Amino acid sequence: MTGFTNFYGFSADPFAIAPDPKFFFPSESHSEALASLLYGINHKKGFVLVLGEAGTGKTLLIQHLAKLLDRKVKCVLFLQSQIPLRNIAGNAPAV
């Protein structure tokens, strides 16, 4: 644990390298993104993409979303953004 974790009496580090969905905070932008994701999933819109700068909470948002989804919904998270599309989707042409 870090110094501020001890100083503030936290039982866990909310700013650890690996995001923990229990620390999800629904800011205005995160709530809007979550609503858009849920809409796309619930209305079977196909692929839903989340883009944003590093450190803005994309992984945490998706982990939170996965906890909200029905067990029938398949959720895939690609943590390596440098993977070519053809490697993700078989031999599909890159767009």
N, CA, C and O atoms as a GROMACS GRO file, in nm:
protein
  380
    1MET      N    1   0.084  -0.118   0.000
    1MET     CA    2   0.000   0.000   0.000
    1MET      C    3   0.089   0.124   0.000
    1MET      O    4   0.202   0.122   0.048
    2THR      N    5   0.034   0.229  -0.054
    2THR     CA    6   0.112   0.352  -0.065
    2THR      C    7   0.093   0.441   0.057
    2THR      O    8   0.008   0.414   0.142
    3GLY      N    9   0.173   0.546   0.065
    3GLY     CA   10   0.167   0.636   0.179
    3GLY      C   11   0.030   0.702   0.196
    3GLY      O   12  -0.021   0.710   0.307
    4PHE      N   13  -0.029   0.750   0.085
    4PHE     CA   14  -0.159   0.815   0.098
    4PHE      C   15  -0.267   0.717   0.138
    4PHE      O   16  -0.364   0.754   0.205
    5THR      N   17  -0.251   0.589   0.099
    5THR     CA   18  -0.348   0.486   0.137
    5THR      C   19  -0.349   0.471   0.289
    5THR      O   20  -0.455   0.464   0.351
    6ASN      N   21  -0.231   0.467   0.347
    6ASN     CA   22  -0.221   0.459   0.493
    6ASN      C   23  -0.268   0.588   0.559
    6ASN      O   24  -0.339   0.586   0.659
    7PHE      N   25  -0.227   0.702   0.500
    7PHE     CA   26  -0.261   0.832   0.557
    7PHE      C   27  -0.412   0.852   0.568
    7PHE      O   28  -0.463   0.898   0.670
    8TYR      N   29  -0.485   0.815   0.460
    8TYR     CA   30  -0.630   0.833   0.458
    8TYR      C   31  -0.706   0.713   0.514
    8TYR      O   32  -0.828   0.716   0.521
    9GLY      N   33  -0.634   0.609   0.554
    9GLY     CA   34  -0.698   0.493   0.616
    9GLY      C   35  -0.772   0.403   0.518
    9GLY      O   36  -0.865   0.332   0.556
   10PHE      N   37  -0.731   0.406   0.391
   10PHE     CA   38  -0.794   0.318   0.293
   10PHE      C   39  -0.755   0.174   0.321
   10PHE      O   40  -0.644   0.147   0.365
   11SER      N   41  -0.846   0.082   0.296
   11SER     CA   42  -0.815  -0.059   0.313
   11SER      C   43  -0.755  -0.119   0.186
   11SER      O   44  -0.699  -0.229   0.189
   12ALA      N   45  -0.766  -0.047   0.074
   12ALA     CA   46  -0.709  -0.092  -0.053
   12ALA      C   47  -0.667   0.032  -0.131
   12ALA      O   48  -0.713   0.143  -0.104
   13ASP      N   49  -0.579   0.013  -0.229
   13ASP     CA   50  -0.529   0.123  -0.310
   13ASP      C   51  -0.626   0.148  -0.426
   13ASP      O   52  -0.634   0.066  -0.517
   14PRO      N   53  -0.699   0.261  -0.424
   14PRO     CA   54  -0.794   0.288  -0.532
   14PRO      C   55  -0.726   0.327  -0.664
   14PRO      O   56  -0.792   0.336  -0.767
   15PHE      N   57  -0.595   0.352  -0.660
   15PHE     CA   58  -0.523   0.394  -0.780
   15PHE      C   59  -0.416   0.292  -0.821
   15PHE      O   60  -0.312   0.329  -0.875
   16ALA      N   61  -0.443   0.166  -0.796
   16ALA     CA   62  -0.350   0.060  -0.835
   16ALA      C   63  -0.340   0.053  -0.987
   16ALA      O   64  -0.428   0.102  -1.058
   17ILE      N   65  -0.235  -0.008  -1.036
   17ILE     CA   66  -0.215  -0.021  -1.181
   17ILE      C   67  -0.331  -0.098  -1.245
   17ILE      O   68  -0.383  -0.057  -1.349
   18ALA      N   69  -0.371  -0.210  -1.184
   18ALA     CA   70  -0.484  -0.287  -1.236
   18ALA      C   71  -0.613  -0.229  -1.181
   18ALA      O   72  -0.633  -0.226  -1.059
   19PRO      N   73  -0.703  -0.183  -1.269
   19PRO     CA   74  -0.828  -0.123  -1.222
   19PRO      C   75  -0.915  -0.224  -1.146
   19PRO      O   76  -0.919  -0.342  -1.180
   20ASP      N   77  -0.983  -0.176  -1.044
   20ASP     CA   78  -1.073  -0.260  -0.965
   20ASP      C   79  -1.213  -0.198  -0.976
   20ASP      O   80  -1.234  -0.085  -0.933
   21PRO      N   81  -1.310  -0.273  -1.034
   21PRO     CA   82  -1.444  -0.216  -1.055
   21PRO      C   83  -1.515  -0.171  -0.928
   21PRO      O   84  -1.612  -0.095  -0.936
   22LYS      N   85  -1.470  -0.214  -0.812
   22LYS     CA   86  -1.536  -0.168  -0.690
   22LYS      C   87  -1.508  -0.020  -0.664
   22LYS      O   88  -1.575   0.043  -0.582
   23PHE      N   89  -1.408   0.037  -0.735
   23PHE     CA   90  -1.377   0.179  -0.721
   23PHE      C   91  -1.437   0.263  -0.832
   23PHE      O   92  -1.400   0.380  -0.848
   24PHE      N   93  -1.529   0.206  -0.911
   24PHE     CA   94  -1.591   0.282  -1.020
   24PHE      C   95  -1.667   0.402  -0.964
   24PHE      O   96  -1.748   0.388  -0.873
   25PHE      N   97  -1.640   0.519  -1.021
   25PHE     CA   98  -1.712   0.641  -0.984
   25PHE      C   99  -1.786   0.690  -1.108
   25PHE      O  100  -1.723   0.719  -1.210
   26PRO      N  101  -1.919   0.699  -1.102
   26PRO     CA  102  -1.997   0.736  -1.220
   26PRO      C  103  -1.994   0.888  -1.247
   26PRO      O  104  -2.092   0.958  -1.222
   27SER      N  105  -1.881   0.936  -1.299
   27SER     CA  106  -1.875   1.076  -1.339
   27SER      C  107  -1.974   1.099  -1.453
   27SER      O  108  -2.031   1.003  -1.504
   28GLU      N  109  -1.995   1.223  -1.492
   28GLU     CA  110  -2.089   1.253  -1.599
   28GLU      C  111  -2.048   1.183  -1.729
   28GLU      O  112  -2.132   1.122  -1.796
   29SER      N  113  -1.920   1.192  -1.764
   29SER     CA  114  -1.876   1.130  -1.890
   29SER      C  115  -1.879   0.977  -1.882
   29SER      O  116  -1.913   0.911  -1.981
   30HIS      N  117  -1.845   0.920  -1.766
   30HIS     CA  118  -1.851   0.775  -1.752
   30HIS      C  119  -1.996   0.726  -1.754
   30HIS      O  120  -2.024   0.620  -1.811
   31SER      N  121  -2.086   0.801  -1.693
   31SER     CA  122  -2.228   0.763  -1.694
   31SER      C  123  -2.284   0.767  -1.836
   31SER      O  124  -2.362   0.680  -1.875
   32GLU      N  125  -2.243   0.868  -1.913
   32GLU     CA  126  -2.289   0.879  -2.052
   32GLU      C  127  -2.234   0.764  -2.135
   32GLU      O  128  -2.307   0.705  -2.215
   33ALA      N  129  -2.108   0.731  -2.117
   33ALA     CA  130  -2.047   0.619  -2.190
   33ALA      C  131  -2.115   0.488  -2.151
   33ALA      O  132  -2.143   0.404  -2.237
   34LEU      N  133  -2.141   0.469  -2.022
   34LEU     CA  134  -2.207   0.348  -1.975
   34LEU      C  135  -2.347   0.336  -2.034
   34LEU      O  136  -2.388   0.227  -2.076
   35ALA      N  137  -2.420   0.446  -2.038
   35ALA     CA  138  -2.555   0.445  -2.096
   35ALA      C  139  -2.549   0.410  -2.245
   35ALA      O  140  -2.634   0.335  -2.294
   36SER      N  141  -2.451   0.463  -2.316
   36SER     CA  142  -2.435   0.433  -2.459
   36SER      C  143  -2.402   0.286  -2.480
   36SER      O  144  -2.455   0.222  -2.571
   37LEU      N  145  -2.314   0.233  -2.397
   37LEU     CA  146  -2.278   0.091  -2.407
   37LEU      C  147  -2.399   0.002  -2.380
   37LEU      O  148  -2.425  -0.093  -2.454
   38LEU      N  149  -2.471   0.034  -2.273
   38LEU     CA  150  -2.590  -0.046  -2.240
   38LEU      C  151  -2.695  -0.038  -2.350
   38LEU      O  152  -2.760  -0.138  -2.382
   39TYR      N  153  -2.712   0.080  -2.409
   39TYR     CA  154  -2.807   0.096  -2.520
   39TYR      C  155  -2.765   0.007  -2.637
   39TYR      O  156  -2.846  -0.068  -2.692
   40GLY      N  157  -2.637   0.015  -2.675
   40GLY     CA  158  -2.588  -0.065  -2.786
   40GLY      C  159  -2.605  -0.214  -2.763
   40GLY      O  160  -2.639  -0.289  -2.855
   41ILE      N  161  -2.581  -0.257  -2.642
   41ILE     CA  162  -2.594  -0.399  -2.609
   41ILE      C  163  -2.741  -0.440  -2.604
   41ILE      O  164  -2.780  -0.541  -2.664
   42ASN      N  165  -2.822  -0.364  -2.533
   42ASN     CA  166  -2.963  -0.399  -2.517
   42ASN      C  167  -3.042  -0.393  -2.647
   42ASN      O  168  -3.144  -0.461  -2.662
   43HIS      N  169  -2.996  -0.311  -2.742
   43HIS     CA  170  -3.064  -0.300  -2.871
   43HIS      C  171  -2.990  -0.374  -2.982
   43HIS      O  172  -3.016  -0.353  -3.100
   44LYS      N  173  -2.897  -0.460  -2.941
   44LYS     CA  174  -2.825  -0.548  -3.035
   44LYS      C  175  -2.766  -0.471  -3.153
   44LYS      O  176  -2.790  -0.506  -3.269
   45LYS      N  177  -2.691  -0.368  -3.122
   45LYS     CA  178  -2.631  -0.283  -3.225
   45LYS      C  179  -2.499  -0.338  -3.279
   45LYS      O  180  -2.437  -0.275  -3.364
   46GLY      N  181  -2.456  -0.455  -3.233
   46GLY     CA  182  -2.331  -0.513  -3.281
   46GLY      C  183  -2.214  -0.468  -3.197
   46GLY      O  184  -2.224  -0.461  -3.074
   47PHE      N  185  -2.102  -0.436  -3.262
   47PHE     CA  186  -1.984  -0.392  -3.189
   47PHE      C  187  -2.008  -0.257  -3.125
   47PHE      O  188  -2.070  -0.168  -3.185
   48VAL      N  189  -1.959  -0.242  -3.006
   48VAL     CA  190  -1.963  -0.113  -2.937
   48VAL      C  191  -1.819  -0.082  -2.897
   48VAL      O  192  -1.751  -0.165  -2.837
   49LEU      N  193  -1.774   0.037  -2.932
   49LEU     CA  194  -1.635   0.074  -2.914
   49LEU      C  195  -1.621   0.186  -2.813
   49LEU      O  196  -1.699   0.282  -2.814
   50VAL      N  197  -1.522   0.174  -2.726
   50VAL     CA  198  -1.492   0.281  -2.629
   50VAL      C  199  -1.352   0.331  -2.659
   50VAL      O  200  -1.256   0.255  -2.657
   51LEU      N  201  -1.342   0.459  -2.689
   51LEU     CA  202  -1.213   0.523  -2.716
   51LEU      C  203  -1.187   0.632  -2.615
   51LEU      O  204  -1.280   0.698  -2.569
   52GLY      N  205  -1.062   0.651  -2.581
   52GLY     CA  206  -1.028   0.759  -2.490
   52GLY      C  207  -0.879   0.758  -2.460
   52GLY      O  208  -0.810   0.659  -2.486
   53GLU      N  209  -0.831   0.866  -2.406
   53GLU     CA  210  -0.691   0.878  -2.369
   53GLU      C  211  -0.656   0.777  -2.260
   53GLU      O  212  -0.743   0.730  -2.186
   54ALA      N  213  -0.529   0.744  -2.252
   54ALA     CA  214  -0.481   0.654  -2.148
   54ALA      C  215  -0.511   0.712  -2.010
   54ALA      O  216  -0.492   0.831  -1.986
   55GLY      N  217  -0.558   0.626  -1.921
   55GLY     CA  218  -0.584   0.669  -1.784
   55GLY      C  219  -0.718   0.736  -1.759
   55GLY      O  220  -0.740   0.792  -1.652
   56THR      N  221  -0.808   0.730  -1.857
   56THR     CA  222  -0.938   0.796  -1.839
   56THR      C  223  -1.046   0.704  -1.782
   56THR      O  224  -1.158   0.749  -1.757
   57GLY      N  225  -1.013   0.576  -1.762
   57GLY     CA  226  -1.108   0.485  -1.697
   57GLY      C  227  -1.183   0.393  -1.790
   57GLY      O  228  -1.286   0.339  -1.752
   58LYS      N  229  -1.133   0.373  -1.912
   58LYS     CA  230  -1.202   0.285  -2.007
   58LYS      C  231  -1.210   0.141  -1.956
   58LYS      O  232  -1.316   0.080  -1.959
   59THR      N  233  -1.097   0.089  -1.909
   59THR     CA  234  -1.095  -0.050  -1.860
   59THR      C  235  -1.186  -0.065  -1.739
   59THR      O  236  -1.261  -0.162  -1.730
   60LEU      N  237  -1.180   0.028  -1.649
   60LEU     CA  238  -1.265   0.024  -1.530
   60LEU      C  239  -1.412   0.030  -1.569
   60LEU      O  240  -1.496  -0.041  -1.512
   61LEU      N  241  -1.445   0.115  -1.666
   61LEU     CA  242  -1.583   0.127  -1.715
   61LEU      C  243  -1.632  -0.006  -1.772
   61LEU      O  244  -1.743  -0.049  -1.743
   62ILE      N  245  -1.549  -0.071  -1.854
   62ILE     CA  246  -1.589  -0.197  -1.915
   62ILE      C  247  -1.602  -0.307  -1.810
   62ILE      O  248  -1.693  -0.390  -1.817
   63GLN      N  249  -1.512  -0.308  -1.713
   63GLN     CA  250  -1.522  -0.406  -1.605
   63GLN      C  251  -1.651  -0.384  -1.525
   63GLN      O  252  -1.717  -0.480  -1.486
   64HIS      N  253  -1.686  -0.259  -1.501
   64HIS     CA  254  -1.811  -0.227  -1.430
   64HIS      C  255  -1.930  -0.273  -1.515
   64HIS      O  256  -2.024  -0.334  -1.464
   65LEU      N  257  -1.926  -0.243  -1.643
   65LEU     CA  258  -2.033  -0.283  -1.735
   65LEU      C  259  -2.051  -0.435  -1.734
   65LEU      O  260  -2.163  -0.484  -1.729
   66ALA      N  261  -1.941  -0.508  -1.738
   66ALA     CA  262  -1.948  -0.655  -1.741
   66ALA      C  263  -2.019  -0.710  -1.618
   66ALA      O  264  -2.089  -0.811  -1.626
   67LYS      N  265  -2.003  -0.643  -1.505
   67LYS     CA  266  -2.072  -0.687  -1.382
   67LYS      C  267  -2.223  -0.661  -1.390
   67LYS      O  268  -2.301  -0.730  -1.323
   68LEU      N  269  -2.264  -0.563  -1.470
   68LEU     CA  270  -2.405  -0.528  -1.482
   68LEU      C  271  -2.480  -0.615  -1.582
   68LEU      O  272  -2.602  -0.626  -1.576
   69LEU      N  273  -2.407  -0.677  -1.674
   69LEU     CA  274  -2.470  -0.750  -1.784
   69LEU      C  275  -2.528  -0.884  -1.739
   69LEU      O  276  -2.480  -0.947  -1.645
   70ASP      N  277  -2.632  -0.923  -1.810
   70ASP     CA  278  -2.691  -1.056  -1.791
   70ASP      C  279  -2.585  -1.160  -1.826
   70ASP      O  280  -2.500  -1.135  -1.912
   71ARG      N  281  -2.588  -1.273  -1.762
   71ARG     CA  282  -2.487  -1.378  -1.785
   71ARG      C  283  -2.491  -1.430  -1.929
   71ARG      O  284  -2.394  -1.490  -1.975
   72LYS      N  285  -2.602  -1.408  -2.001
   72LYS     CA  286  -2.614  -1.454  -2.139
   72LYS      C  287  -2.533  -1.367  -2.236
   72LYS      O  288  -2.500  -1.411  -2.346
   73VAL      N  289  -2.502  -1.246  -2.195
   73VAL     CA  290  -2.429  -1.152  -2.281
   73VAL      C  291  -2.280  -1.186  -2.278
   73VAL      O  292  -2.220  -1.199  -2.171
   74LYS      N  293  -2.222  -1.198  -2.396
   74LYS     CA  294  -2.078  -1.225  -2.408
   74LYS      C  295  -2.005  -1.092  -2.419
   74LYS      O  296  -2.036  -1.010  -2.506
   75CYS      N  297  -1.909  -1.072  -2.333
   75CYS     CA  298  -1.832  -0.948  -2.331
   75CYS      C  299  -1.686  -0.982  -2.356
   75CYS      O  300  -1.629  -1.068  -2.288
   76VAL      N  301  -1.624  -0.915  -2.453
   76VAL     CA  302  -1.484  -0.937  -2.485
   76VAL      C  303  -1.410  -0.805  -2.466
   76VAL      O  304  -1.453  -0.701  -2.514
   77LEU      N  305  -1.300  -0.812  -2.395
   77LEU     CA  306  -1.218  -0.693  -2.370
   77LEU      C  307  -1.080  -0.716  -2.427
   77LEU      O  308  -1.009  -0.808  -2.385
   78PHE      N  309  -1.040  -0.633  -2.523
   78PHE     CA  310  -0.906  -0.640  -2.582
   78PHE      C  311  -0.820  -0.536  -2.513
   78PHE      O  312  -0.841  -0.416  -2.530
   79LEU      N  313  -0.724  -0.581  -2.436
   79LEU     CA  314  -0.637  -0.489  -2.364
   79LEU      C  315  -0.519  -0.443  -2.447
   79LEU      O  316  -0.452  -0.347  -2.410
   80GLN      N  317  -0.491  -0.510  -2.558
   80GLN     CA  318  -0.381  -0.472  -2.646
   80GLN      C  319  -0.438  -0.402  -2.769
   80GLN      O  320  -0.493  -0.468  -2.857
   81SER      N  321  -0.427  -0.272  -2.774
   81SER     CA  322  -0.486  -0.197  -2.885
   81SER      C  323  -0.404  -0.208  -3.013
   81SER      O  324  -0.450  -0.161  -3.117
   82GLN      N  325  -0.286  -0.267  -3.009
   82GLN     CA  326  -0.202  -0.276  -3.127
   82GLN      C  327  -0.224  -0.406  -3.205
   82GLN      O  328  -0.152  -0.432  -3.302
   83ILE      N  329  -0.323  -0.486  -3.166
   83ILE     CA  330  -0.352  -0.611  -3.236
   83ILE      C  331  -0.423  -0.577  -3.366
   83ILE      O  332  -0.526  -0.509  -3.363
   84PRO      N  333  -0.371  -0.624  -3.482
   84PRO     CA  334  -0.439  -0.597  -3.609
   84PRO      C  335  -0.577  -0.663  -3.612
   84PRO      O  336  -0.596  -0.771  -3.555
   85LEU      N  337  -0.672  -0.599  -3.677
   85LEU     CA  338  -0.809  -0.650  -3.686
   85LEU      C  339  -0.812  -0.792  -3.740
   85LEU      O  340  -0.889  -0.874  -3.692
   86ARG      N  341  -0.728  -0.822  -3.841
   86ARG     CA  342  -0.730  -0.956  -3.900
   86ARG      C  343  -0.693  -1.063  -3.797
   86ARG      O  344  -0.735  -1.178  -3.811
   87ASN      N  345  -0.615  -1.028  -3.695
   87ASN     CA  346  -0.580  -1.124  -3.590
   87ASN      C  347  -0.693  -1.138  -3.489
   87ASN      O  348  -0.705  -1.242  -3.424
   88ILE      N  349  -0.776  -1.037  -3.476
   88ILE     CA  350  -0.889  -1.042  -3.383
   88ILE      C  351  -1.006  -1.115  -3.445
   88ILE      O  352  -1.068  -1.199  -3.380
   89ALA      N  353  -1.036  -1.084  -3.569
   89ALA     CA  354  -1.155  -1.137  -3.636
   89ALA      C  355  -1.120  -1.239  -3.744
   89ALA      O  356  -1.181  -1.239  -3.851
   90GLY      N  357  -1.023  -1.325  -3.718
   90GLY     CA  358  -0.987  -1.426  -3.817
   90GLY      C  359  -0.918  -1.362  -3.936
   90GLY      O  360  -0.819  -1.290  -3.919
   91ASN      N  361  -0.967  -1.386  -4.056
   91ASN     CA  362  -0.908  -1.331  -4.177
   91ASN      C  363  -0.987  -1.214  -4.231
   91ASN      O  364  -0.980  -1.185  -4.351
   92ALA      N  365  -1.062  -1.148  -4.147
   92ALA     CA  366  -1.139  -1.032  -4.192
   92ALA      C  367  -1.046  -0.922  -4.241
   92ALA      O  368  -0.941  -0.900  -4.181
   93PRO      N  369  -1.083  -0.854  -4.349
   93PRO     CA  370  -0.998  -0.746  -4.399
   93PRO      C  371  -0.997  -0.628  -4.302
   93PRO      O  372  -1.098  -0.596  -4.240
   94ALA      N  373  -0.882  -0.565  -4.289
   94ALA     CA  374  -0.871  -0.447  -4.203
   94ALA      C  375  -0.943  -0.331  -4.267
   94ALA      O  376  -0.938  -0.314  -4.389
   95VAL      N  377  -1.010  -0.252  -4.187
   95VAL     CA  378  -1.081  -0.132  -4.236
   95VAL      C  379  -1.021  -0.008  -4.177
   95VAL      O  380  -1.067   0.103  -4.206
   0.00000   0.00000   0.00000
